[in-house]
Amino acid sequence: MSQGSTGQQGTAVISTLIADDEQLARDELVFLLKDFPEIEVVATAANGLEAFELIQELEPELVFLDVQMPGLDGLGVIAKLRSAGAPLPHFVLTTAYDQYAVDAFRLEALDYLLKPVEKERLAESVGRARRFIEEKQAQEKPLEAAPRSVVRSKLLVKTNNRNLIVDAQDLVYATIEDGMITVATAQFEGQSNYRTIEELQSNLDPELFWRVHRSFLVNINKIREVIPWFKSSFQLKMNDRKQTEIPVSRIQTRRLRTLLKI
C-alpha cells in the first residue's frame, strides 16, 4: 500500500473509505472520524459491490467495512478483492453482532467495531491502523534502497508477428490486462514478454518511469497533458498515436501535485 501524505503539522494522513448499507451508520462514522486529523475519508459506499469498485479505483489505506450487507457482504468484498489480485487495504470490520460472532472476522481484519460505534473504541481502531501503516512503511524503506535489477536500455516488443527492439526511453506507457502487458511507443503498440508491471518497472530507469496506477506505468517525459478528473483526481494524456488517457490513482495524485506543482 502506498504511503499516506503528511499534513501541515506532520501528521500522516490515512486515506479511508467507509462501506455500510445504512445511510445513518455511514453518516455517523464520517462525523466521528472528523475528530481524527490523521483520517481522510475519500469516499463512502452503500453496498459491497460499490465498495469493491471504489477500493480498486481509489486504493485507500484503511476501510471501515460493514460485515452484514445485502448481496455482497463485507467478507465477500475481501474475497473478491483477493480473487482480483488487488492490493488490499487494512480493514476494520463493523458489525451489530457480539464478540462471539466477530471472532472469525478478526482473521480478516485489522480490528472490528460493534455498532453503535463508541468514540473511545473508534480511537483504539484508528491508533491501531496508524501503527500498522507506519510499521509497514518502515519495513518497506530498506526495500526501496535495495539494489535494483540492471536497467535495460532496449526492450523487445512483439507486434504483427514481428519482434521489434525499441529504446526504453521511447516507451510511452505500459499497461496490463488479463495477464498481458501491452506497451506503447509514439509509433505503435505491442506486447512485452515481461509477466508483471512490477518486473518491467524493475528493469527500467526509476527516475523516468512512474507507476501512476496499479495497471499503468508511464514515461514522465511522454506526458502530453494533465487533465482534471472527478473528485480532485487527474488523468494523463500520453504522447502516443492514440493520445491515450491514463488514470492517476488517488495516492499517486499526491506525487503528481508535488512533481508538477499543481
Secondary structure per residue as TSV (DSSP state, phi and psi in degrees):
chain	resnum	aa	ss	phi	psi
A	1	M	-	360.0	142.5
A	2	S	-	-72.7	157.5
A	3	Q	-	-74.0	147.4
A	4	G	-	-76.1	164.4
A	5	S	-	-82.2	177.4
A	6	T	B	-118.6	133.3
A	7	G	-	-78.2	-177.3
A	8	Q	T	-63.0	-30.4
A	9	Q	T	-105.6	21.2
A	10	G	S	85.3	7.8
A	11	T	-	-79.8	124.9
A	12	A	B	-68.1	129.7
A	13	V	-	-94.8	129.8
A	14	I	E	-104.7	112.9
A	15	S	E	-68.3	129.6
A	16	T	E	-134.2	140.9
A	17	L	E	-122.1	142.9
A	18	I	E	-115.9	127.1
A	19	A	E	-124.7	117.6
A	20	D	-	-159.3	137.3
A	21	D	S	-79.2	-7.0
A	22	E	-	-101.4	119.1
A	23	Q	H	-56.9	-43.4
A	24	L	H	-63.1	-38.7
A	25	A	H	-66.3	-40.8
A	26	R	H	-62.7	-48.5
A	27	D	H	-61.8	-40.9
A	28	E	H	-63.9	-42.7
A	29	L	H	-68.7	-39.7
A	30	V	H	-59.0	-44.2
A	31	F	H	-62.6	-46.4
A	32	L	H	-64.8	-37.4
A	33	L	H	-73.4	-13.9
A	34	K	T	-63.9	-19.8
A	35	D	T	-85.5	3.1
A	36	F	-	-115.6	100.8
A	37	P	T	-63.2	-19.8
A	38	E	T	-79.4	-9.0
A	39	I	E	-102.0	127.9
A	40	E	E	-119.2	107.1
A	41	V	E	-76.3	111.3
A	42	V	E	-91.2	-20.3
A	43	A	E	-170.8	162.6
A	44	T	E	-127.2	150.7
A	45	A	E	-126.4	141.1
A	46	A	S	-97.8	-3.6
A	47	N	S	-159.8	172.6
A	48	G	H	-65.8	-40.6
A	49	L	H	-65.4	-41.3
A	50	E	H	-63.9	-39.0
A	51	A	H	-62.6	-44.5
A	52	F	H	-57.5	-46.8
A	53	E	H	-68.0	-41.7
A	54	L	H	-69.8	-35.2
A	55	I	H	-64.0	-40.9
A	56	Q	H	-67.7	-38.6
A	57	E	H	-75.2	-44.0
A	58	L	H	-98.0	-18.2
A	59	E	-	50.7	55.0
A	60	P	-	-67.3	156.5
A	61	E	S	-83.8	-26.8
A	62	L	E	-137.4	138.0
A	63	V	E	-131.6	124.8
A	64	F	E	-89.5	112.0
A	65	L	E	-120.8	118.0
A	66	D	E	-68.4	133.2
A	67	V	S	-75.6	-44.2
A	68	Q	-	-96.3	92.6
A	69	M	-	-127.1	141.6
A	70	P	S	-65.8	149.9
A	71	G	S	79.2	-107.4
A	72	L	S	-92.8	110.2
A	73	D	-	-83.9	-178.9
A	74	G	H	-59.3	-46.7
A	75	L	H	-66.4	-31.1
A	76	G	H	-65.2	-36.8
A	77	V	H	-60.7	-47.0
A	78	I	H	-62.7	-44.2
A	79	A	H	-63.0	-39.7
A	80	K	H	-67.8	-38.2
A	81	L	H	-64.7	-41.2
A	82	R	H	-63.9	-42.2
A	83	S	H	-63.0	-33.6
A	84	A	T	-80.4	-6.8
A	85	G	T	72.1	20.4
A	86	A	-	-76.9	147.5
A	87	P	-	-64.1	132.0
A	88	L	-	-92.4	133.5
A	89	P	-	-78.7	179.1
A	90	H	E	-81.9	139.9
A	91	F	E	-113.6	135.1
A	92	V	E	-113.6	113.4
A	93	L	E	-85.3	137.0
A	94	T	E	-112.8	140.9
A	95	T	E	-156.8	153.4
A	96	A	S	-91.4	-3.3
A	97	Y	S	-84.8	167.4
A	98	D	-	-87.2	-177.9
A	99	Q	H	-53.8	-42.8
A	100	Y	H	-60.9	-35.5
A	101	A	H	-76.8	-27.9
A	102	V	H	-92.5	-5.4
A	103	D	T	-55.3	-42.1
A	104	A	T	-65.8	-32.7
A	105	F	G	-69.1	-28.3
A	106	R	G	-62.1	-24.5
A	107	L	G	-65.9	-23.6
A	108	E	T	-100.0	-8.0
A	109	A	-	-131.6	157.6
A	110	L	S	-69.1	-35.8
A	111	D	E	-163.8	176.5
A	112	Y	E	-140.8	155.5
A	113	L	E	-131.5	135.5
A	114	L	E	-88.3	138.9
A	115	K	S	-86.4	146.1
A	116	P	S	-68.5	143.0
A	117	V	-	-72.3	129.2
A	118	E	-	-94.8	140.6
A	119	K	H	-61.7	-38.8
A	120	E	H	-63.5	-40.7
A	121	R	H	-70.5	-35.4
A	122	L	H	-63.3	-39.3
A	123	A	H	-60.9	-36.2
A	124	E	H	-64.6	-41.9
A	125	S	H	-64.9	-43.6
A	126	V	H	-63.7	-43.1
A	127	G	H	-62.0	-40.9
A	128	R	H	-64.8	-42.8
A	129	A	H	-61.8	-43.7
A	130	R	H	-60.5	-43.4
A	131	R	H	-64.8	-44.3
A	132	F	H	-63.0	-42.6
A	133	I	H	-68.0	-41.8
A	134	E	H	-64.0	-40.7
A	135	E	H	-65.4	-40.0
A	136	K	H	-65.0	-41.3
A	137	Q	H	-63.9	-39.6
A	138	A	H	-64.6	-37.9
A	139	Q	H	-69.1	-31.5
A	140	E	H	-78.6	-22.1
A	141	K	H	-59.6	-45.7
A	142	P	H	-60.5	-31.9
A	143	L	H	-66.8	-35.2
A	144	E	H	-66.3	-30.9
A	145	A	H	-88.6	-4.6
A	146	A	S	-67.2	152.5
A	147	P	-	-58.7	135.7
A	148	R	-	-88.1	167.1
A	149	S	-	-64.0	163.3
A	150	V	-	-59.8	128.7
A	151	V	-	-71.9	124.8
A	152	R	-	-85.8	138.6
A	153	S	S	-98.8	-14.4
A	154	K	E	-128.2	148.3
A	155	L	E	-130.7	143.7
A	156	L	E	-91.0	126.6
A	157	V	E	-126.1	126.4
A	158	K	E	-96.1	123.5
A	159	T	E	-151.8	133.2
A	160	N	T	51.2	46.8
A	161	N	T	61.9	22.3
A	162	R	E	-122.0	148.0
A	163	N	E	-105.3	103.2
A	164	L	E	-99.4	143.5
A	165	I	E	-103.0	123.2
A	166	V	E	-123.9	151.5
A	167	D	E	-68.4	135.1
A	168	A	G	-56.9	-36.4
A	169	Q	G	-68.8	-13.4
A	170	D	G	-87.2	-7.0
A	171	L	-	-68.3	126.6
A	172	V	-	-86.7	-49.0
A	173	Y	E	-160.1	165.0
A	174	A	E	-133.4	146.4
A	175	T	E	-142.4	155.9
A	176	I	E	-122.5	137.0
A	177	E	E	-150.2	128.4
A	178	D	T	54.0	38.2
A	179	G	T	78.1	4.5
A	180	M	E	-112.2	127.1
A	181	I	E	-93.4	122.4
A	182	T	E	-105.1	133.1
A	183	V	E	-117.5	148.4
A	184	A	E	-127.3	136.8
A	185	T	-	-111.4	-175.8
A	186	A	S	-67.9	-21.7
A	187	Q	S	-102.8	-33.0
A	188	F	-	-156.7	170.2
A	189	E	E	-118.8	154.5
A	190	G	E	-164.9	-175.9
A	191	Q	E	-105.9	141.7
A	192	S	E	-97.2	151.8
A	193	N	S	-87.7	4.4
A	194	Y	-	-74.1	150.6
A	195	R	S	-90.9	-29.4
A	196	T	S	-137.4	159.4
A	197	I	H	-62.9	-38.0
A	198	E	H	-61.4	-42.2
A	199	E	H	-65.5	-43.3
A	200	L	H	-63.2	-46.0
A	201	Q	H	-60.2	-38.5
A	202	S	H	-67.5	-15.1
A	203	N	T	-102.3	7.1
A	204	L	S	-117.7	163.9
A	205	D	-	-64.4	116.0
A	206	P	T	-66.5	-19.6
A	207	E	T	-78.8	-17.2
A	208	L	T	-106.0	-34.5
A	209	F	E	-109.9	131.2
A	210	W	E	-127.7	129.3
A	211	R	E	-84.5	91.1
A	212	V	E	-81.4	-15.0
A	213	H	E	-157.4	156.7
A	214	R	T	-58.5	-25.0
A	215	S	T	-106.3	2.0
A	216	F	E	-135.4	136.9
A	217	L	E	-122.0	127.2
A	218	V	E	-122.9	152.4
A	219	N	E	-87.6	115.7
A	220	I	G	-65.4	-19.9
A	221	N	G	-82.2	-4.9
A	222	K	G	-111.8	15.2
A	223	I	E	-79.9	122.0
A	224	R	E	-88.7	-38.3
A	225	E	E	-156.8	145.7
A	226	V	E	-105.3	121.5
A	227	I	E	-111.3	119.7
A	228	P	E	-58.9	137.2
A	229	W	-	-124.9	-169.5
A	230	F	G	-75.0	157.4
A	231	K	G	54.1	43.0
A	232	S	G	62.3	24.7
A	233	S	-	-104.6	-177.8
A	234	F	E	-139.6	159.5
A	235	Q	E	-120.2	152.0
A	236	L	E	-108.2	122.5
A	237	K	E	-87.9	121.9
A	238	M	E	-94.6	167.0
A	239	N	S	-96.4	39.8
A	240	D	S	-97.7	-179.3
A	241	R	T	-60.7	-38.1
A	242	K	T	-86.2	-4.5
A	243	Q	-	49.2	54.2
A	244	T	-	-59.0	137.3
A	245	E	E	-101.1	124.1
A	246	I	E	-116.8	129.7
A	247	P	E	-72.2	145.8
A	248	V	-	-105.0	124.4
A	249	S	-	-63.1	158.4
A	250	R	H	-59.9	-40.5
A	251	I	H	-63.9	-43.8
A	252	Q	H	-74.2	-17.7
A	253	T	H	-59.3	-35.4
A	254	R	H	-62.5	-41.0
A	255	R	H	-67.6	-37.7
A	256	L	H	-61.0	-42.8
A	257	R	H	-61.4	-39.9
A	258	T	H	-69.6	-44.5
A	259	L	H	-61.6	-43.6
A	260	L	H	-107.8	7.6
A	261	K	T	54.1	46.3
A	262	I	-	-81.5	360.0
